[in-house]
Amino acid sequence: MKESIVNKAAELFLTLGFKSVTMDDIANAMGISKKTIYVHFSNKTELVDAVSFFLFDSICDDIDTICEQSANPIQELYDVKMYVMHHLKNEKASPQYQLKKYYPQTYSRLHQAQFNKMHQSVSESLQKGVDMGLFRPSIDVDLIARMYFNGMTGMKDEAIFPPEQYSKGYLMESYLEYHLRAIVTDQGMDILNQIINTTE
């Protein structure tokens, strides 16, 4: 039952937002009493926390699978980008923004978990790219992994990147190309150009 509650709550939170969905809404959508939810979660904050990390773990598993299957680190970044864009299309509300505003402690813990995961994943990918001769051997892997995370999360700031001026797809595409052009070798540039030419 606990897993079913988390799944349904996740669906509603992503569609309507963390703030507007009540425990009554979740109970009604599941055809159960609110008391049943409170058996597993003492309050809404606890449920929001569980849903946030359930979604995070699910996304991490999917991205790990993509990374294992990609032909090289350059293709990997584009494959992950396509996955993220598909994921964002299913979000009607702005979950990250609402989480930050209404559930700051959960947001802070999630943000740190996202950094830890992305830093490790991107560092491994960068090193693999260096070993394959696709990224310059002189790059500072740790620094660039941190800068990449900062750039990807910074793009979500609508005060700096107004959505009416920049679509999420355009931002991600532009940042990815900007990031890769700074670190690729000639061999890596050939692969990057092939990908850009086939996605245009």
Kinemage of the C-alpha trace (Angstrom):
@kinemage 1
@onewidth
@group {chain A} dominant
@subgroup {mainchain}
@vectorlist {calphas} color= white
{ca met a 1} P 0.000 0.000 0.000
{ca lys a 2} L 2.817 2.404 0.866
{ca glu a 3} L 4.332 1.989 -2.602
{ca ser a 4} L 0.921 2.549 -4.238
{ca ile a 5} L 0.459 5.773 -2.256
{ca val a 6} L 3.884 7.042 -3.347
{ca asn a 7} L 3.172 6.182 -6.999
{ca lys a 8} L -0.201 7.937 -7.046
{ca ala a 9} L 1.104 10.943 -5.100
{ca ala a 10} L 4.024 11.252 -7.547
{ca glu a 11} L 1.632 11.277 -10.500
{ca leu a 12} L -0.539 13.982 -8.912
{ca phe a 13} L 2.373 16.115 -7.676
{ca leu a 14} L 4.008 16.162 -11.128
{ca thr a 15} L 0.732 17.033 -12.818
{ca leu a 16} L -0.745 19.545 -10.361
{ca gly a 17} L 2.172 20.578 -8.168
{ca phe a 18} L 3.305 19.800 -4.626
{ca lys a 19} L 1.433 22.753 -3.129
{ca ser a 20} L -2.051 22.234 -4.581
{ca val a 21} L -2.442 18.467 -4.063
{ca thr a 22} L -3.917 17.595 -0.651
{ca met a 23} L -3.966 14.319 1.243
{ca asp a 24} L -7.716 14.231 0.490
{ca asp a 25} L -6.974 14.480 -3.243
{ca ile a 26} L -4.607 11.508 -3.046
{ca ala a 27} L -7.055 9.453 -0.973
{ca asn a 28} L -9.914 10.229 -3.383
{ca ala a 29} L -7.800 9.377 -6.435
{ca met a 30} L -6.932 6.019 -4.875
{ca gly a 31} L -10.395 5.277 -3.520
{ca ile a 32} L -9.082 4.895 0.035
{ca ser a 33} L -9.570 6.829 3.262
{ca lys a 34} L -7.179 9.549 4.335
{ca lys a 35} L -6.560 7.531 7.512
{ca thr a 36} L -4.958 4.805 5.398
{ca ile a 37} L -2.400 7.297 4.079
{ca tyr a 38} L -1.647 8.494 7.613
{ca val a 39} L -0.846 4.920 8.655
{ca his a 40} L 2.185 5.122 6.331
{ca phe a 41} L 2.964 8.863 6.347
{ca ser a 42} L 2.435 11.004 9.435
{ca asn a 43} L 2.015 14.218 7.396
{ca lys a 44} L 2.183 15.625 3.872
{ca thr a 45} L 5.800 16.766 4.262
{ca glu a 46} L 6.852 13.200 4.950
{ca leu a 47} L 4.988 12.038 1.830
{ca val a 48} L 6.521 14.808 -0.305
{ca asp a 49} L 9.940 13.718 0.927
{ca ala a 50} L 9.269 10.059 0.052
{ca val a 51} L 7.920 10.964 -3.411
{ca ser a 52} L 10.851 13.280 -4.182
{ca phe a 53} L 13.447 10.611 -3.455
{ca phe a 54} L 11.393 7.894 -5.157
{ca leu a 55} L 11.388 9.996 -8.346
{ca phe a 56} L 15.079 10.798 -7.938
{ca asp a 57} L 16.028 7.117 -7.570
{ca ser a 58} L 13.866 6.174 -10.558
{ca ile a 59} L 15.484 8.821 -12.782
{ca cys a 60} L 18.977 7.798 -11.608
{ca asp a 61} L 18.295 4.162 -12.527
{ca asp a 62} L 17.087 5.159 -16.000
{ca ile a 63} L 20.094 7.428 -16.597
{ca asp a 64} L 22.510 4.715 -15.424
{ca thr a 65} L 20.990 2.386 -18.022
{ca ile a 66} L 21.358 5.038 -20.755
{ca cys a 67} L 25.017 5.602 -19.817
{ca glu a 68} L 25.763 1.870 -19.980
{ca gln a 69} L 24.220 1.583 -23.449
{ca ser a 70} L 25.625 4.741 -25.109
{ca ala a 71} L 28.392 4.313 -27.681
{ca asn a 72} L 30.632 7.044 -26.222
{ca pro a 73} L 30.538 9.890 -23.638
{ca ile a 74} L 29.451 12.481 -26.227
{ca gln a 75} L 26.519 10.399 -27.443
{ca glu a 76} L 25.756 9.618 -23.791
{ca leu a 77} L 25.156 13.280 -22.950
{ca tyr a 78} L 22.776 13.662 -25.886
{ca asp a 79} L 20.934 10.453 -24.972
{ca val a 80} L 20.513 11.698 -21.390
{ca lys a 81} L 19.334 15.068 -22.713
{ca met a 82} L 16.633 13.355 -24.814
{ca tyr a 83} L 15.512 11.386 -21.761
{ca val a 84} L 15.345 14.516 -19.589
{ca met a 85} L 13.401 16.431 -22.255
{ca his a 86} L 10.882 13.593 -22.527
{ca his a 87} L 10.583 13.581 -18.736
{ca leu a 88} L 10.012 17.349 -18.564
{ca lys a 89} L 7.195 17.151 -21.126
{ca asn a 90} L 5.218 15.025 -18.671
{ca glu a 91} L 5.505 17.632 -15.916
{ca lys a 92} L 2.602 20.073 -16.088
{ca ala a 93} L 3.564 21.911 -12.889
{ca ser a 94} L 7.007 23.212 -11.891
{ca pro a 95} L 7.908 20.626 -9.221
{ca gln a 96} L 11.472 21.801 -8.480
{ca tyr a 97} L 10.356 25.398 -7.972
{ca gln a 98} L 7.442 24.387 -5.732
{ca leu a 99} L 9.652 22.041 -3.746
{ca lys a 100} L 12.169 24.825 -3.144
{ca lys a 101} L 9.467 27.304 -2.090
{ca tyr a 102} L 7.186 25.130 0.047
{ca tyr a 103} L 9.414 22.249 1.191
{ca pro a 104} L 12.891 23.802 1.491
{ca gln a 105} L 14.389 21.054 3.681
{ca thr a 106} L 13.400 18.320 1.234
{ca tyr a 107} L 14.633 20.482 -1.650
{ca ser a 108} L 17.995 21.041 0.056
{ca arg a 109} L 18.512 17.300 0.690
{ca leu a 110} L 17.432 16.443 -2.849
{ca his a 111} L 19.693 19.099 -4.365
{ca gln a 112} L 22.681 17.640 -2.499
{ca ala a 113} L 21.753 14.119 -3.621
{ca gln a 114} L 21.446 15.348 -7.220
{ca phe a 115} L 24.877 16.967 -7.011
{ca asn a 116} L 26.496 13.835 -5.554
{ca lys a 117} L 24.975 11.635 -8.249
{ca met a 118} L 25.691 13.949 -11.173
{ca his a 119} L 29.197 14.762 -9.995
{ca gln a 120} L 30.081 11.074 -9.855
{ca ser a 121} L 28.369 10.207 -13.138
{ca val a 122} L 29.763 13.165 -15.108
{ca ser a 123} L 33.262 12.674 -13.652
{ca glu a 124} L 33.254 9.047 -14.809
{ca ser a 125} L 31.967 10.055 -18.234
{ca leu a 126} L 34.592 12.788 -18.602
{ca gln a 127} L 37.410 10.428 -17.636
{ca lys a 128} L 36.109 7.843 -20.091
{ca gly a 129} L 36.111 10.525 -22.792
{ca val a 130} L 39.715 11.413 -21.989
{ca asp a 131} L 40.721 7.726 -22.092
{ca met a 132} L 38.995 7.317 -25.483
{ca gly a 133} L 40.759 10.379 -26.898
{ca leu a 134} L 37.500 12.323 -27.280
{ca phe a 135} L 38.163 14.900 -24.534
{ca arg a 136} L 41.386 16.835 -24.006
{ca pro a 137} L 43.733 15.073 -21.538
{ca ser a 138} L 44.485 18.386 -19.794
{ca ile a 139} L 40.923 18.988 -18.547
{ca asp a 140} L 40.276 19.184 -14.798
{ca val a 141} L 37.661 16.425 -14.517
{ca asp a 142} L 36.477 17.357 -11.008
{ca leu a 143} L 36.139 21.079 -11.794
{ca ile a 144} L 34.303 20.538 -15.088
{ca ala a 145} L 31.894 18.049 -13.472
{ca arg a 146} L 31.048 20.704 -10.859
{ca met a 147} L 30.676 23.428 -13.496
{ca tyr a 148} L 28.409 21.169 -15.565
{ca phe a 149} L 26.103 20.566 -12.599
{ca asn a 150} L 26.023 24.276 -11.799
{ca gly a 151} L 25.141 25.119 -15.398
{ca met a 152} L 22.428 22.487 -15.703
{ca thr a 153} L 20.745 23.496 -12.446
{ca gly a 154} L 21.264 27.217 -13.114
{ca met a 155} L 19.239 26.956 -16.327
{ca lys a 156} L 16.134 26.310 -14.197
{ca asp a 157} L 16.268 29.860 -12.812
{ca glu a 158} L 13.439 31.554 -14.714
{ca ala a 159} L 14.551 35.018 -13.549
{ca ile a 160} L 17.765 34.566 -15.557
{ca phe a 161} L 16.308 32.416 -18.361
{ca pro a 162} L 12.688 33.576 -18.874
{ca pro a 163} L 10.661 30.675 -20.348
{ca glu a 164} L 8.939 32.998 -22.826
{ca gln a 165} L 12.378 33.804 -24.249
{ca tyr a 166} L 14.161 30.449 -23.883
{ca ser a 167} L 12.514 27.045 -24.196
{ca lys a 168} L 13.906 24.216 -22.046
{ca gly a 169} L 14.909 22.328 -25.189
{ca tyr a 170} L 16.839 25.273 -26.616
{ca leu a 171} L 18.607 25.908 -23.303
{ca met a 172} L 19.698 22.288 -22.915
{ca glu a 173} L 20.805 21.965 -26.536
{ca ser a 174} L 22.804 25.204 -26.397
{ca tyr a 175} L 24.432 24.426 -23.053
{ca leu a 176} L 25.374 20.910 -24.113
{ca glu a 177} L 27.073 22.129 -27.278
{ca tyr a 178} L 28.793 24.937 -25.345
{ca his a 179} L 30.057 22.432 -22.739
{ca leu a 180} L 31.322 19.886 -25.264
{ca arg a 181} L 33.010 22.341 -27.632
{ca ala a 182} L 35.146 23.488 -24.695
{ca ile a 183} L 36.555 20.020 -23.962
{ca val a 184} L 36.552 17.875 -27.126
{ca thr a 185} L 39.593 16.866 -29.166
{ca asp a 186} L 39.503 16.882 -32.994
{ca gln a 187} L 38.252 13.287 -32.857
{ca gly a 188} L 35.560 14.292 -30.377
{ca met a 189} L 34.586 17.261 -32.550
{ca asp a 190} L 33.939 14.930 -35.485
{ca ile a 191} L 31.479 12.915 -33.351
{ca leu a 192} L 29.875 16.084 -31.969
{ca asn a 193} L 29.353 17.506 -35.479
{ca gln a 194} L 27.799 14.236 -36.643
{ca ile a 195} L 25.320 14.321 -33.751
{ca ile a 196} L 24.481 17.998 -34.276
{ca asn a 197} L 23.973 17.472 -38.010
{ca thr a 198} L 21.636 14.510 -37.469
{ca thr a 199} L 19.531 16.260 -34.796
{ca glu a 200} L 19.011 19.516 -36.706
